[in-house]
Amino acid sequence: MAIVLAVDDNHTNLRLIEAMLRALPEVESVMLDDPVLALDWCAENRPDLILLDYMMPELDGLEFMRRLKRTIDCPVIMITADTERQVRYQALELGARDFLNKPLDRAEFIARVRNQLALIDAQRKLADRAAWLAEEVDKATALIRSREHETVLRLSRAAEYRDPETGAHLLRMAHYSRLIAIQLGLPRAEAELLFQAAPMHDVGKVGIPDAILLKPGRLDEAEFAVMKRHAEIGRDILSGSTADLLCLAAEIAWSHHEKWDGSGYPRGLAGEAIPRAGRIVAVADVFDALTSERPYKRAWPLERARQFLLEQRGAHFDPACVDAFLAVWDDALAIHDCYRDSLT
């Protein structure tokens, strides 16, 4: 049902318009003789079409259209005398869709109103279809991203299976990373991308020999030099893609072992020269490694790991990332409790 509002200070004209609109059964008509009250009505209601007389006291049709545009965008058919050419030009500039001449001709009136309503209906259906298509594209994109994330997580776990760490480590450190990013004020989209990329931080370990990767004791200097290569191997595996996710993952793989004071590897970067994603993941990764049990070590108590972050604030870790993590400590504890592995 289309709502047609007629605005005319002449009651006889309104009765005539109302009678002619009855010929259109799909129309609900509203008759108002005061243009100011009509503007108030439009502010609270949404007509599909307005039939607007030009010659009205206090507020003529042109001024009515100017004020109407401040509240809603509604199609208008203006009713004028055939001689009022300048009025028509101004009305067109203000967005009038069509004109009706006085005195009103019933056949012309019904045809023009019906045509405008058909056009409005077609435009609405087109807009609805565009919105539907946009929603379907969003759904398809979300599905692709979900599958992409699952594939990334599974590939990351392939590297973890060669290491004494567990798959739950990937989930925890990814959630910790997103917590820190949001607390630092990163946009939600960036924080979500970081959450998806973080699990690939150690994918380069697939290139480290088992004798070194699985050694239960402390690595000697030569062995550690080989182990450190996993950062560059990870970068090489992930770089060169046009996908934002893999580009970020490559950056994280290459930078999450850098330290704020410049003593990290592989490039010895310091401070803000270290990519922010790498600084965030460094805090998340180390905290989870400390608080997770492994075949070769017991899990640190949470408070001890918290104290370690404070001690290394400004040395190993970006102070802002440590502060952000500790500011959401309760959320971090909830993640630690939620994503447990078989060893904890």
N, C-alpha and C positions, 0 to 999 in steps of 0.2 A: 504494500500500500504506500503510494507516494503522498507526501504532505505538501500541499500548495498553499502558500500564504498570499493573500491579496491585501494590499495596503492602499487605501483611498479614503479621503475625508468625506466623500460623497456617498451617503447611504444608498441612494438609488443605484449608483454604479456597483456598489458591493453586492446588492441583491441580484443584479443582472449577472455579475461574474459568478456568484454562487450558483445561480440557476444553470448557467452554461457548463460549469464544472461537473454538474450532476450527470452530464452526458458521458463523462469519463468514469466508469465504475471503479477503476483502480485508484481513484484519487480521494484523499481526505482533505477537505478545504478548511482554512482558518481565515476569518474575515476580521480585519482590524481597521478602524477609522482614524487612529492616532499614530502617526509615524514614530513618535518618541516611545510610546508604549510598544509599538511593533519591534523597535530595536531592543527594548528590554526583553521582549518575548524571544527574540532570536538569540539573545545571550544565554537563555536557559533551554532552548529547544533548537532543533536542527531541521528547518524545512528543506525539501528537495528542490523547490522552485519558488521564486517570489514574483508575483505580478504587481508592479509598482507604478502608481500614478505619478506623473511629474508635477502637476500643478496642485500643490498642497500648501496650506498656510503653516507658518512657523518653521517647517522643515520640508524643503522641496525634495523631489526624487533624487537629484544629483547629490545633495548633501547627505541624504539617507544612505546612498551607496558608499560615499566616502567613510561614513561612520561604521557602516556594516562591515567593511573590509578590515576594520580593527579587531573584530571579534570572530567572524566566520567567513569562509569563501563559499558563497552560495550563488547559483545561477539566477540571473534576473532578466525578466522580460519587462521592458518599460512601456508604459502606455502614454502616448503623446499625441498631440495634434499633428497632422501631416505636414504643416507649415513650419514646425519647430526643428529645422535642420541643425542649427548650432547645438541645440540641446541633445540631439541624437549623436552628434560627433563627440561631445563631452561624455555622454553615457557610454559610448563605445570605448573610449579611453579608460573609463572606470571599470570596464569589464562586462557591460550589458551583452547578453547573448542574442537578443532579438527585440523587435518592436511590434506594438499593436497600435493601429490608428483609431482615433476617436472620430465618429462614434463606432463602437465595437461591432464587428460583423461576426455573427455566430459561427458560420462555417470556417472563417479564417481563424477565429479565436480557438476553436476546438483543434484545428489542424496544427496550429503553431504550438499550442501547449502540449499536444500529444507528441509532436516531433521532438520538442525539448526534453520531455520526460523519457522518450525512447533513447535519446542521445545520452542523457544522464545515467540511465540504467545500463547502457552499453559501456560507458566509461567506468561505472562502478564494478561491473563484472570483469572488465579488463584489469582494473586495479586489484580486485580480489584474486584474479588468476596470477598476476605478477607477484602478489604476496604469497600465494600458494607455491609458486615456483621457487621463490626465494627460500621459503621454509623447507621445501624438498631438497634444494641445493645444500642448505645448512645441515639437514639430516645426513645427506650423503657424505658431505665433507667431514662431519663428526664421526661417521662410521669409518671412513678412510683413516682419519687420525687415530681412532681407537685401535684399528688393526695395525697401523704403523707403529703405535706405541707398544702393542703386544709383541710385534716382531722384534722391535728394538730390545725389549726386556728379555725376550727369550735368547737373542743373540748375546746379550750381555751376560746372561746366566751361563752361556757356553764357556765364556772366559772364566767365570767364577768357579765352574766345576773343576777347572784345572788348578784352583787355588784352595787353600783350606777354608776360605770364607764361604758363606752360604748365600742362597738366593734372597733370603729375608733381609740381608744386609743391603741389597740394592733398593728394596722398598723403603727401608728406614731412612737411609741416607738421602734418597730422593725426596721423601716427605720433609726431612729436616731442611734440605736445600730450599724447598718451596716456602717453608715457614720463614726462613731467614730473608729470602727475596721479598716476600710480602711485607715483612716488618721493616725492611730497608726502603719501602715505598715503590718498588718496581711495579709497573702495570700488571694486572692479573694475567694478561696474555703472555708477557715475558716470564712471569713466575711459573706459569703452566708449561711453557716451552723448556724452562730450566728443569722442572720436575721430570719431564720426559727424556731430556738429554743426560741428566746426571748419572743414570745407571750405566752409561757407556764409558764412565771415567777410566776404568781399568781394562778396557777391551784389548789393549796392547799386550796384556799378559799372555795372550795366545802365542806370542812370538818368543816367549822366554822358555829356555830348556827346563824340563821337569827337574833335573838335578838341582837347579837353583830355585825354581819356583816352589818346589815341594820340600826343600831342605828344612828339617825340623829345628835345627839350631841357628845360631847367628851367622849371617853371611860375612865372608871375609871381604876385603877391599875390592878384589878383582870380581868376585861374585856380585857384590853390590853394584859395581859399575855396569855389569850386564843387566841386572834387575832394573836399574834406572832407565834403561833403554825402552821400557814398556811405554813410557810417556810419549816418546817420539813415534814408536810403532803404532800406538793408538791414533796419534795425529795422522800418520800416513794412511791408515786404514779408512779413517772417516773423512779426510779432507778431499776437496775437489768436487763436492756435491753442490747442486743448486738448491737442495732442500735446507731450509733454515734449521731444522732439527739436527741434521748431521753436521752442519757448519758449526753450530753451537757445541755439539758433542765433541767435535775435533778440537775446538778451543779449550774445552774442559779437560780432555784427555792430556793435552799438552801443557796445561798450566796448573793443575790442581796440586802438584807437588812443589810448586814454588812457595817461598816463604816471604813474609812481609819484610823481613830484615835482609833479604837478598841471599840467604844461605841455602835456598832450595835448589831444585833441579827441574828441567834440564838446562835452562838458560840463565839461571841465577838472577831472575828478575826481582825487583824490590818495589814495595809500596804499590801505588796505583798503576805502575807499569804492568802489574799482573792483571790480566783480564778479570773483571768483577765476578764473572761466573766461576772462574777458577778459585777465587778467594772465598766465595760462598761454599763451594763444594769441599774445599779443604777443611773447613770447620765441621761440616756435616760428616764427612768421611772419617776424619780422625776421631771425632766423638763416638761414632758408632763402632769403629774398630776397637777403641779402648773399652767400651761397655759391653762388648760381645765376647762370649767364650769361644775359644778355638782349641784344637787338639793340643796345641803347644803352650797355651796360657789360659789363665782364669780371667773372667770378666772383671773389670774394675768396678767398684761401687760408683753409683751415679754421682754422688757428691765429690768423690775424688776426681772423676773425669771433669766435672764442672770446675773444680779448682785448677786443674791442668789448663783448661781453656783460659782462665783468668791469668795464670802465670805466664802463658805464652801469648797473651794479648799484646800486640805490638812487636813481637819477636817472630814466632811462627805464623801467627794469624793477624788478619786485618782487624784492628780494634772495633771498627763499626760492625763487622760481621759477628764478632763475639758478643758485643752488646745486644745486637738484634736477636741472636739466638737465646741469650739468657733472659731477654725481655719476654719471651714466650716459653719460658721454662716448663710451665704446666702442660702446654701443648706438646712439647718435646717428650715429656714423660709419658703422655698418653700414646704417642706414636711408638715409643720404646715398648710399652706394654702390649700394644695392639699387634705389632708385627714381630712375633717371636719365631725363632727357628728351633730346630730339634736339639741344638746344643745348649740352649739357654733355658 
